[in-house]
Amino acid sequence: MSREKKIQFNVSQKEYEKLKAYARKEGVSMAEVLRDYIKTLDTQG
């Protein structure tokens, strides 16, 4: 899959640490955690 778009946003220190810890536990990057979550979103409204 080609990744053409970049999303940039701010998170709190606590949110960052939670994401980092989860990604480490799962053995993936923080970006991959977020991409995987986006795949779960229902776009059929």
N, C-alpha and C positions, 0 to 999 in steps of 0.2 A: 504494500500500500504506500502510495506517495504521500508524504506529509508536506502540504503546501502552505498551511496556515499556522501562524504562531499566536498563542494566547499568553498575555502577560497580565498578572494581577498580584496584588499584595495580600499577604496573610499575616496574622499575628505570630509572635515568636512561639506561642503555645501550639497554634495550628501547624506551623512549620515542623516543630519537633514531633508532633503526633504523626504527621505524614511521613517524615523521615524514618521514625521508628517502625511504622507499619511497612514501609517499603523494604527496610532492612530485614524485618522478620519474614517477609514474603520472598526475599531474594531478587527484587526487581528495582528499577529506578523509580523515583518519585513521579516522573512523567508517565511511566507505564501504569502506575496506580491510578492516576487521573484519567488516562486514556481508557483503561478498563472500566472505570466507573461510568464514563460517558457512554460506553457501549450498552450499559444497562438501562439508560434512560428511554422512556417510552415516548416516541415521537408521533404517535397516532392520536394523542390528546384525548 
